[in-house]
Amino acid sequence: MSLSTAASLVPLAAPRVLWAKVDSGFWVAHRGGEYYGCVDSVTGGFVARDAHGVPIGRYDTLEKAKGSLRSTADPADAERRRRTERATVVLATAAGSAALAFALTAGALAPYL
């Protein structure tokens, strides 16, 4: 293996997460020049939100809240999110099918009532 090939196999470093305090009790994170999430101070702790505004959780310390943003990009978290979304679609489809079946049954039986 040549040196140039070995160097091309080295992964590039991930962009750093940069934090800015934009208001009293409100911090915003940027990563690679794009919005990454935020942390908001609330009574008794801090609430972290991802880049889409979805709450990640409530934490006792600012450091834990900031650290939670990094954990949401983990591939295991992404897989868990995909499984949750898939389960939601399956459940909604089953509920809709049951509702349709009940409506059709009620419509078919209505003339006999």
C-alpha positions as CSV (number, residue, x, y, z in Angstrom):
1,M,0.0,0.0,0.0
2,S,1.5,3.3,-0.9
3,L,1.6,6.3,1.4
4,S,-0.9,8.3,-0.7
5,T,-3.4,5.5,-0.5
6,A,-3.0,5.1,3.2
7,A,-3.4,8.9,3.7
8,S,-6.6,8.8,1.6
9,L,-8.1,6.2,4.0
10,V,-7.9,8.5,7.0
11,P,-11.3,9.9,7.8
12,L,-11.7,13.6,7.9
13,A,-12.2,15.2,11.3
14,A,-15.8,16.1,12.1
15,P,-16.5,19.8,12.4
16,R,-16.4,21.2,15.9
17,V,-19.6,22.3,17.6
18,L,-19.4,26.0,18.4
19,W,-21.7,27.5,21.1
20,A,-22.9,31.1,21.4
21,K,-24.9,32.6,24.2
22,V,-27.4,34.7,22.4
23,D,-29.7,35.7,25.3
24,S,-29.9,35.3,29.0
25,G,-30.3,31.5,29.6
26,F,-30.3,30.6,25.9
27,W,-27.4,29.0,24.0
28,V,-27.2,28.1,20.3
29,A,-24.9,25.6,18.6
30,H,-23.5,25.7,15.1
31,R,-21.5,22.8,13.5
32,G,-19.8,23.2,10.2
33,G,-21.5,26.6,9.6
34,E,-25.0,25.2,10.1
35,Y,-27.5,25.4,13.0
36,Y,-27.0,22.3,15.2
37,G,-29.4,22.9,18.1
38,C,-30.0,24.9,21.3
39,V,-30.1,24.8,25.0
40,D,-32.7,26.8,27.0
41,S,-32.5,27.5,30.7
42,V,-35.7,26.5,32.5
43,T,-36.6,26.4,36.2
44,G,-34.6,23.6,37.8
45,G,-32.4,22.7,34.7
46,F,-31.8,23.0,31.0
47,V,-33.7,21.8,28.0
48,A,-31.8,20.7,24.9
49,R,-33.4,20.8,21.4
50,D,-32.0,19.4,18.2
51,A,-31.6,21.2,14.9
52,H,-35.3,20.6,14.1
53,G,-36.5,22.0,17.4
54,V,-37.4,18.6,18.8
55,P,-36.7,18.4,22.6
56,I,-33.9,15.9,23.4
57,G,-34.4,16.1,27.1
58,R,-34.1,18.0,30.4
59,Y,-30.8,18.1,32.2
60,D,-29.5,19.3,35.6
61,T,-26.4,21.0,34.2
62,L,-25.6,23.0,31.1
63,E,-22.7,20.7,30.2
64,K,-24.9,17.6,30.1
65,A,-27.5,19.5,28.0
66,K,-24.8,20.6,25.5
67,G,-23.4,17.1,25.4
68,S,-26.8,15.6,24.6
69,L,-26.7,17.3,21.2
70,R,-23.6,15.3,20.2
71,S,-25.3,12.1,21.2
72,T,-28.2,12.5,18.8
73,A,-25.9,12.3,15.8
74,D,-24.8,8.8,16.9
75,P,-25.8,6.1,14.3
76,A,-27.5,4.1,17.0
77,D,-29.7,7.0,17.8
78,A,-30.5,7.5,14.1
79,E,-31.5,3.8,13.9
80,R,-33.7,4.0,17.0
81,R,-35.4,7.1,15.5
82,R,-36.1,5.2,12.2
83,R,-37.5,2.3,14.1
84,T,-39.8,4.6,16.2
85,E,-41.0,6.4,13.0
86,R,-41.6,3.0,11.3
87,A,-43.6,1.7,14.3
88,T,-45.7,4.9,14.3
89,V,-46.6,4.5,10.6
90,V,-47.5,0.8,11.2
91,L,-49.7,1.7,14.2
92,A,-51.4,4.6,12.3
93,T,-52.1,2.2,9.3
94,A,-53.6,-0.4,11.6
95,A,-55.8,2.1,13.4
96,G,-57.0,3.6,10.1
97,S,-57.7,0.1,8.7
98,A,-59.8,-0.8,11.8
99,A,-61.7,2.5,11.6
100,L,-62.5,1.8,7.9
101,A,-63.6,-1.7,8.7
102,F,-66.0,-0.4,11.4
103,A,-67.3,2.3,9.2
104,L,-68.0,-0.2,6.3
105,T,-69.7,-2.6,8.7
106,A,-71.9,0.1,10.2
107,G,-72.8,1.3,6.7
108,A,-73.7,-2.2,5.7
109,L,-75.8,-2.9,8.8
110,A,-77.6,0.5,8.9
111,P,-80.5,-0.5,6.6
112,Y,-81.4,-3.3,9.0
113,L,-81.6,-1.2,12.1
